[in-house]
Amino acid sequence: MTTTLTEGTILDALRTVQEPELGRDIVTLDMVKSIAIDGTSVAFTIELTTPACPLKDEIETNARAALTTLGVEKVDIAWGAMVRRASPRQNEQLVPGVKNIVAVASGKGGVGKSTVSVNLAVALAQAGATVGLLDADITGPNIPLMLGLEGQPTASPNNKILPLERYGVKTISIQFFVPEGQPIVWRGPLVGGAIQQFLRDVEWGELDYLVIDLPPGTSDAQLTLAQAVPISGAVLVTTPQEVSLADVGKALAMFERMSVPVIGLVENMTAFACPHCGELTEIFGRGGGERFAAEHNLEYLGGIPLDITVRQGGDVGVPAVAQREPGPAAQALTAVTQAVAARMSVRAAQATQQPVLTIT
């Protein structure tokens, strides 16, 4: 059956297409833009809530199927993205152009937190988002090495610090300002002051996401960040063994005490995949991260296998997701990035739906 094609009939058909993560149709969510009709051909744009949307293919399949019922013979879909703020509270003084702040944290060092931070930021940028990366591990900065960044930032015309950029990620680190090999031996107030300055005095511009690589543990850096800006969500990183899980539990309790929403948990070093035979060896135990997430009602964002290309790339400044031949860890990190972006979109939708209390 052929229906007269108008913008109204097209929109009515597309109202049957759900955004799976948000649970509402793409018309109600104002995701359908610029409809053009030429005979039995229809073209329009779908504006995603994040360029890293993991369910883009499902949305496209359902949209095409919905229009086929109208007799549409050709469908051209263009894609855009408009990232919303996941936090209704905004700080216009420190980071006015930043929509979402994602803190990456762990209870202990050595679990791959910085690896997750770097690859999360780069994967978001690869998807088309505008991204910044703040190295808040003041006494142990590793981000410049992992991104292959060298040099010292310059000043902008309005006397702010211009971050260095690689892989489409604007980056700032204390390492840019100290001689190589010089230790940074600072007390807590100085660490907190440096983080505030990186938030306040860096020319971040308009960002969809600012990823912050926190130092391990629960200390001044975390307190400073939570008090200074609205953190949209925290990503916790652990390894499967009990000692790591015990420490990440403390990090979770800290964020809960500071009323910082936790997006979910990433388990790094899940298993080692032999590059010769493919056999998996669970060096650090099995399923610890998934059990922890289930016990604490957290979303399990994914497991990342031990992959030698991660270490090799980190040593020469080429993140896993930016390598020419991505290995299993890169694929897992991309999936984690999509899960984080999806959770942020859900939080943004929930924030816009919150009722406003009016006192008369």
Secondary structure, DSSP 8 states (H G I E B T S, - for coil): ------HHHHHHHHTT-EETTTTEETTTTT-EEEEEEETTEEEEEEEES-TT-TTHHHHHHHHHHHHHTTT--EEEEEEEE----S-S---TTT-TTEEEEEEEE-SSSSSSHHHHHHHHHHHHHHHT--EEEEE--TTS--HHHHHT--S---B-TTS-B--EEETTEEEE-GGGGS-TT------HHHHHHHHHHHHHSB---SEEEEEEE--SSSSHHHHHHHHHS---EEEEEE-SSHHHHHHHHHHHHHHHHTT--EEEEEEEEEEEE-TTT--EE-TT-SSHHHHHHHHTT--EEEEEEE-HHHHHHHHHT--GGGSSS--HHHHHHHHHHHHHHHHHHHHHHHHHHS------
